Amino acid sequence: MKTMLTVISNALCRITGKNVGAQTVPEGARVAVTRNFADFTPQVTFDIKKCDLHRLEAGPPVKAELTREQGLQYYRTMQMVRRVELKADQLYKQKIIRGFCHLYDGQEACAAGIEAAISPSDHLITAYRAHGYTYTRGVSIRQILAELTGRKGGVAKGKGGSMHMYAPHFYGGNGIVGAQVPLGAGIALACQYRGNNQVCVTLYGDGAANQGQLFETFNMAALWKLPCVFICENNKYGMGTAVERAAASTDYYKRGDFIPGLRVDGMDVLSVREATRFAADHCRAGKGPIVMELQTYRYHGHSMSDPGVSYRTREEIQEVRSKSDPISLLRERMLSNNMASAEEFKEMDVEIRKEVDDAAQFATSDPEPPLEDLCNHVFSNNPPLDVRGTHPWSKLKSVS
């Protein structure tokens, strides 16, 4: 593709009505502007916010390089995650999505930045606000929305719903508060045992940070020097309670005690990327685990049953949207440094909306799983023996 913008009219670009090359365009004809890739700045180095450090002599860099291709990819990822969440909100209010549903809009820089810093062969496990990570781990939008609507084409065949989505090297999506943290340490133990130089990124929220199992996990991870990046996504509210009312110490990056920690601007995809890369390198070097706190924000309530405005003001939400929105921040950075055009972003937005709408159409027309599939995909293989008292399950065959 030699140009970045679509031709708006079939005539050649012209304003004055004079000859353009060998062709005359009538006065008043629409103008078509074309720009080559060479017109844009291919790479820019940006200043990023310095991380707060705990038990570290040096931290991530305070400058981050961004290529044009990377910027467009990060923008697409974050915008796709947001559009999916807004579509999920719409489908839930139409009662097409039922049950629990926790949305991620506002926190997109966390998912995009983490994924940009690790390898697909690395491992990731998170809590129930999982749609964004399901997408960054390689699951299609169609499969995500179909899972939300409980259809056969869903990533978990319509049986898991919002909180239980999985992919290779991605372990969900867990409904029990904080329970994914010891699981993540177990995955890191497997990486260490196999000696494959992989790490496990283990995510949890500020509410889950007060769970006792986190501190037990931190202790074991520190003793065994597990290659685990523990990441607290601090979106300021655990369900409906502000962090200051729930925690005596809100310095979540220091909660590992003897484990080093970082506090990161979680609304800046470049800050998240650089900090995650630093943390992953720390683990791969055999230095043991590290704790990261990403300071971020969710625009929706805790879940769809929470309007999100009884414990915070609409003005607070709007202020974050206007000053710290991760998608707007990246777009403005690229525009102000001539790395892309406004029309290019608009075209991408249109493409993303269409892809999400098409996926929603699939998710509302795909059939639900049949009743005979109820017990399938429960075991990795058939159970070795019948267990007393499991009727009617013992009569049903599990196919994987």
Secondary structure in CASP SS format (residue, H / E / C, confidence):
PFRMAT SS
TARGET T0000
AUTHOR 0000-0000-0000
METHOD secondary structure of the structure
MODEL  1
M C 1.00
K C 1.00
T E 1.00
M C 1.00
L C 1.00
T C 1.00
V C 1.00
I C 1.00
S C 1.00
N C 1.00
A C 1.00
L C 1.00
C C 1.00
R C 1.00
I C 1.00
T C 1.00
G C 1.00
K C 1.00
N E 1.00
V E 1.00
G C 1.00
A C 1.00
Q E 1.00
T E 1.00
V C 1.00
P C 1.00
E C 1.00
G C 1.00
A C 1.00
R C 1.00
V C 1.00
A C 1.00
V C 1.00
T C 1.00
R C 1.00
N E 1.00
F H 1.00
A H 1.00
D H 1.00
F C 1.00
T C 1.00
P C 1.00
Q E 1.00
V E 1.00
T E 1.00
F E 1.00
D E 1.00
I C 1.00
K C 1.00
K C 1.00
C C 1.00
D E 1.00
L E 1.00
H E 1.00
R C 1.00
L C 1.00
E C 1.00
A C 1.00
G C 1.00
P C 1.00
P C 1.00
V C 1.00
K E 1.00
A E 1.00
E E 1.00
L E 1.00
T E 1.00
R H 1.00
E H 1.00
Q H 1.00
G H 1.00
L H 1.00
Q H 1.00
Y H 1.00
Y H 1.00
R H 1.00
T H 1.00
M H 1.00
Q H 1.00
M H 1.00
V H 1.00
R H 1.00
R H 1.00
V H 1.00
E H 1.00
L H 1.00
K H 1.00
A H 1.00
D H 1.00
Q H 1.00
L H 1.00
Y H 1.00
K H 1.00
Q C 1.00
K C 1.00
I C 1.00
I C 1.00
R C 1.00
G C 1.00
F C 1.00
C C 1.00
H C 1.00
L C 1.00
Y C 1.00
D C 1.00
G C 1.00
Q C 1.00
E H 1.00
A H 1.00
C H 1.00
A H 1.00
A H 1.00
G H 1.00
I H 1.00
E H 1.00
A H 1.00
A H 1.00
I C 1.00
S C 1.00
P C 1.00
S C 1.00
D C 1.00
H E 1.00
L E 1.00
I E 1.00
T C 1.00
A C 1.00
Y C 1.00
R C 1.00
A C 1.00
H H 1.00
G H 1.00
Y H 1.00
T H 1.00
Y H 1.00
T H 1.00
R C 1.00
G C 1.00
V C 1.00
S C 1.00
I H 1.00
R H 1.00
Q H 1.00
I H 1.00
L H 1.00
A H 1.00
E H 1.00
L H 1.00
T C 1.00
G C 1.00
R C 1.00
K C 1.00
G C 1.00
G C 1.00
V C 1.00
A C 1.00
K C 1.00
G C 1.00
K C 1.00
G C 1.00
G C 1.00
S C 1.00
M C 1.00
H C 1.00
M C 1.00
Y C 1.00
A E 1.00
P C 1.00
H C 1.00
F E 1.00
Y C 1.00
G C 1.00
G C 1.00
N C 1.00
G C 1.00
I C 1.00
V C 1.00
G C 1.00
A C 1.00
Q H 1.00
V H 1.00
P H 1.00
L H 1.00
G H 1.00
A H 1.00
G H 1.00
I H 1.00
A H 1.00
L H 1.00
A H 1.00
C H 1.00
Q H 1.00
Y H 1.00
R H 1.00
G C 1.00
N C 1.00
N C 1.00
Q C 1.00
V C 1.00
C E 1.00
V E 1.00
T E 1.00
L E 1.00
Y E 1.00
G E 1.00
D C 1.00
G C 1.00
A H 1.00
A H 1.00
N H 1.00
Q C 1.00
G H 1.00
Q H 1.00
L H 1.00
F H 1.00
E H 1.00
T H 1.00
F H 1.00
N H 1.00
M H 1.00
A H 1.00
A H 1.00
L H 1.00
W H 1.00
K C 1.00
L C 1.00
P C 1.00
C E 1.00
V E 1.00
F E 1.00
I E 1.00
C E 1.00
E E 1.00
N E 1.00
N C 1.00
K C 1.00
Y E 1.00
G E 1.00
M C 1.00
G C 1.00
T E 1.00
A E 1.00
V H 1.00
E H 1.00
R H 1.00
A H 1.00
A C 1.00
A C 1.00
S C 1.00
T C 1.00
D C 1.00
Y H 1.00
Y H 1.00
K H 1.00
R C 1.00
G C 1.00
D C 1.00
F C 1.00
I C 1.00
P C 1.00
G E 1.00
L E 1.00
R E 1.00
V E 1.00
D E 1.00
G C 1.00
M C 1.00
D C 1.00
V H 1.00
L H 1.00
S H 1.00
V H 1.00
R H 1.00
E H 1.00
A H 1.00
T H 1.00
R H 1.00
F H 1.00
A H 1.00
A H 1.00
D H 1.00
H H 1.00
C H 1.00
R H 1.00
A C 1.00
G C 1.00
K C 1.00
G C 1.00
P C 1.00
I E 1.00
V E 1.00
M E 1.00
E E 1.00
L E 1.00
Q E 1.00
T C 1.00
Y C 1.00
R C 1.00
Y C 1.00
H C 1.00
G C 1.00
H C 1.00
S C 1.00
M C 1.00
S C 1.00
D C 1.00
P C 1.00
G C 1.00
V C 1.00
S C 1.00
Y C 1.00
R C 1.00
T C 1.00
R H 1.00
E H 1.00
E H 1.00
I H 1.00
Q H 1.00
E H 1.00
V H 1.00
R H 1.00
S H 1.00
K H 1.00
S H 1.00
D C 1.00
P H 1.00
I H 1.00
S H 1.00
L H 1.00
L H 1.00
R H 1.00
E H 1.00
R H 1.00
M H 1.00
L H 1.00
S H 1.00
N C 1.00
N C 1.00
M C 1.00
A C 1.00
S C 1.00
A H 1.00
E H 1.00
E H 1.00
F H 1.00
K H 1.00
E H 1.00
M H 1.00
D H 1.00
V H 1.00
E H 1.00
I H 1.00
R H 1.00
K H 1.00
E H 1.00
V H 1.00
D H 1.00
D H 1.00
A H 1.00
A H 1.00
Q H 1.00
F H 1.00
A H 1.00
T H 1.00
S H 1.00
D C 1.00
P C 1.00
E C 1.00
P C 1.00
P C 1.00
L H 1.00
E H 1.00
D H 1.00
L C 1.00
C C 1.00
N C 1.00
H C 1.00
V C 1.00
F C 1.00
S C 1.00
N C 1.00
N C 1.00
P C 1.00
P C 1.00
L C 1.00
D C 1.00
V C 1.00
R C 1.00
G C 1.00
T C 1.00
H C 1.00
P C 1.00
W H 1.00
S H 1.00
K H 1.00
L C 1.00
K C 1.00
S C 1.00
V C 1.00
S C 1.00
END
